[in-house]
Amino acid sequence: MSVPQSDRETRDSEDIEARQALLSEENQPASPADPTATGMGSNSRAADEARGRGDSIAGTIALASVGFLTVSTWVIIFTHNPSKLGWFAPHPLLQTLGLSLITYGQYKPVKRLGGPTSFADPRGKAAGLTRHQIVIFCLGFPSILLGSWSIWHNKNIFGKPHFTTWHSTFGVACVLWMLFQIFIGAGSVWFNGALFGGGMKAKGLWKYHRLSGYILFPLFFSTVHLGGAWSDWMVGAIPWTLRFLVYTLAPGLVLVGVFWRLRTSKMKIFG
């Protein structure tokens, strides 16, 4: 017995709609039967690819700039007889090393075709968090802490007063802020966030940890600029042009590269 034409058309229409819904859930392009959906999907994919390329370039700029800053600082110190610099020498070496690690620790790689790597899957998310903690907490933070202690100890040896410049004032503010930053970050994820009530209650603090980090990050590089471009030792040791390139331009490019990749809409601070 033949099927009425109207019923066949209705079934075909329902099949197309179901297929489009399934493909949409799987993040695949819609069926060519819907030209509008196909066009929208193509535009969205093109926009994602363009944004991914931009993020990749920005990430490369940030990492290259902080690498240039760190290597240049180490070359400057080791070409000025570090053995005669006493406990001052480890300060710029360890601080720039620590900032390189922090910059890398918050860096998310970008897919070749698309936006920043998704950590929606449990294993990917766990791997990203582990890398973040190892690089920043286990390596970057100790470097910053030891570098700060070395300059403190150096001033104590010579009986010099502390916190007499903006560089030193910003520096101690950064260290104290970083201690608070680690407290919030570790407390919200370690032992399932037991320190802050566990579960979703603790995870809810993570967005504030991120926001705090994005405020602290430029404060760190402002401190580097103040010390590298304007401190008495640097002014006497290297010419202005080099100080500008290493301690003004490079930190600025790091910040541009990092904040270019920032998606404030995903942070949902007040949501």
C-alpha angles and dihedrals in degrees: 000000000000122000115238113255093237092054091049091051091048091052092047090051092050091049091052092049092048092049092049091050092050093048090047091055090051092049091244125137117272123254117282085239086083108054092183093055091045092052093048091048092050092049091048092049092048090050091049092050092049091048090047091053090048091050091049092052091046091050091050091050092050095048094042092049096049088046090053090048093051098043092046091051092050091049091050093051096044092048092054099062100265092197088071094048093070118195091346092075097068091052101074091032095055096036094055091043090051093049091050089054092046091050091050092043093060093042118112117199119235126232117242091240110030144012132312115323111277118235093190091117113080096236094049092047092049092048092050092049092047092052091047092052097043096047098041106028101033099035114012099044096048089050091053092045095049092045090052092048092051094059091043090052092045091055092047091054092056095037094242121156121252130233097023095136137048088245093060093041092051089044097057090043089055093050093049091045091050091054089054090045092054092045092056095041097047094040092054096053110021115095088003091300094297091157091066101036099283132249121041092345090064094039088055089069092059093082090057089049088055093046091049090050093053089054094045093048097068089041089060092052092044086057090051090051093050093050100039099041101035113021116116094242095050093045089054096041106047136026123260094250093059092044089053094050096045104034105027109026098036096050089047092053091048090056093045091051095048098043093044087066094047115114106199091181090067096053095069093193095174097031 
